Amino acid sequence: MISNSDYSTQTICSKRVSVVLNTLADDILMRDIAVRHNIRDVILLRQLTAYLITSTGNLVSASKLAGWEKVR
């Protein structure tokens, strides 16, 4: 059985890991992709990245991306 303090510790650790991963992803998007390729619409880049990550395992083509509502 998990005690309340163990559960709280796991929740805090989980949140910290989430913050670290989000920070890492933002750093990669901003420094490695947006700056290198002079992308100005960083919000769209983040949305596109989130879409592609959640679509892992699905085929993605240019025509599917063109039909994606948020890219228009």
Contacts in CASP RR format, 6 or more apart in sequence:
PFRMAT RR
TARGET T0000
AUTHOR 0000-0000-0000
METHOD contacts of the structure
MODEL  1
MISNSDYSTQTICSKRVSVVLNTLADDILMRDIAVRHNIRDVILLRQLTA
YLITSTGNLVSASKLAGWEKVR
2 10 0 8 1.000
25 49 0 8 1.000
26 46 0 8 1.000
29 42 0 8 1.000
29 45 0 8 1.000
29 46 0 8 1.000
29 49 0 8 1.000
30 42 0 8 1.000
33 39 0 8 1.000
33 45 0 8 1.000
34 42 0 8 1.000
34 45 0 8 1.000
39 45 0 8 1.000
44 70 0 8 1.000
44 71 0 8 1.000
47 70 0 8 1.000
48 65 0 8 1.000
48 70 0 8 1.000
48 71 0 8 1.000
51 68 0 8 1.000
51 70 0 8 1.000
52 60 0 8 1.000
65 71 0 8 1.000
66 72 0 8 1.000
END
